Amino acid sequence: MPFAVIMLLGPGESELERMQDTLESLETFETGNYDLFLVDDDNVAREIMDRLPNTIRNTTTVLRNPRNGRGSGGQSGAAVGIIAGLARASKANRFDFFLKLDADALVIKPFSSSVKTLLAASPDCGVIGCYQFSPASARGRTSAPALEKLLRQVSVWRQTEMGRPAVQMAWWGRYGRIRNLIREAVLNGYRLGEHCQGGAYVISPECARKLFDRGILGNPLLWIQTPLGEDVVMSLCTSAIGLKLGDINQNEHLFAIKHRGLPAAPERLVEHGFSVIHSVKDYAGQLEANIRGYFKAARTSLAKH
């Protein structure tokens, strides 16, 4: 069986250009091994299929992010989009695993066989990636305080991702469902703020099935008013359904993922045998175009190894 790739596309031409190069890297090393699910987060419909390689158009699904411009594209809006993408992918086929992949990530070596082996050895893990405990968010804050606030029965949010204040009454409704999920996650051992870095991570088929059975995949807009990123949302939901988070780097060098920039120089990432890297937007002052250019030039030789 193939695996599924879920990618959220932000607005603008530059994001489409990133997507094209990233998909070229994926196709170089995993040709014919995956189905692609693209979640378009632009407010204007785009002809995305025209930008894809001919080889993958028949195995690609494009859907609009159901947030429709609401919330924050980098935080709660991304959570909505990835959950919607996972919901569509989990209904489409039986996949060996699901790979969440950002447009500013790159594939530099085959990985699917190693991931399947890793999942088989870790049946209790629902999400596997580069584990972090309460790192700073894109706004320089940690997610733990927001999660603590969401655990309260009553609270006032002076500003939400919807751009307006909200009163949190967590006995029922949206906030009640969120509070129950966080409580279940904590009872299962989840530490507030822990997650696998969002640039790229793996979701097991068992995790997707349990998320579907719990109705979590059917309600992606649940998170739209929260300040939580999709990686934190996916990780706490995984813990809530009784599965664990796995650190892929504890087993072998597969993913090299940081929130901003690359974890090491491009040459070192190749030397150490990593397969998926993030983020190629910058490293030590190098421009994204130069970093992508290095890997693009190296792709032919790397594919032979």
C-alpha positions, 0 to 999 in steps of 0.5 A: 500500500502507498502512504499519504502526504498531507500538505497545507499551502499558504497564500501567494505565488511564493508558496506555490513555487515552494510546493513545486520544488518540494514535490519534485524532491518527494517525487525523486525519492518516493516515485509511485509510493504515495497519494498527495492531499493538498489543502489550499489555504488561499482565499482565492481558488487557485489552479494548483493541479496545473502546477503539479508534475504530470506523474502525480496528478491522478493521485492528487486531491486538492481541497480548500481549507474549511476555515475560509479565512477565519483564524490564524493561518499559521496557528489555528487555521493550520490545525483546521486544514491539516485535520481536514486533510487527514480526514479526507486522506483517511477516507480515500484509501488504506495507507501504510502511514500519513506524512504531514509535510510543509511546503518549506520542507524537502526530501533528500533521501528515501524514507518510506521503508524506514518509516514502516519499519519504525511504525511496526516496532512502535505500535503504541505511537500515533505520531512520530517526529522530532519531539519537542517539549513546550517550545516557543510558538511562532509568536514567541510564546509557549503553548502550555499557558494556552492549554492551561487556560483551556483547561479552566471551566470559566475564562475570558479570552481578550483576543482570540484567533477570530479577532474578537474576545470570547468567554470560555464556558467549558461545561458544554459546547466548543470549549467543553469538548476541547477541555475534555480532550486536553483532560483525557490527554493529561490523564494519559500522560500528556505534558502540556505543550509537548508535540512533534515539530510541525515541519514534518511528522508521521501519523500511524493508520491506527491513530487516524482510525481512532481520531476518526472514531472519536469524531475528531477528524469530523470537527476540524473547526473545533480549534478555530478560536484557540491559539494552538498550532496544528502540531500541538493539536495533533499531538494532544489529540493523539494522547487523548485517544491513548496513543503516544508521541515518538521521537524519530531521532531516537531510532535513526536519522530520518527527520531533521526538523526545526521550527525556523531554519535548518538544524545543520548545514545542508552538507551535514544533513546529507552526510548524516543521512537524513531523509526529510528536512525543515525549514529550508527558508534559511540557514546561517544567513543563506537565502532559501533560493540558495539552499533549495538550489544546493539540494536541487543540484544534488538530487540526481546524485543523491537519488543514486545512493 
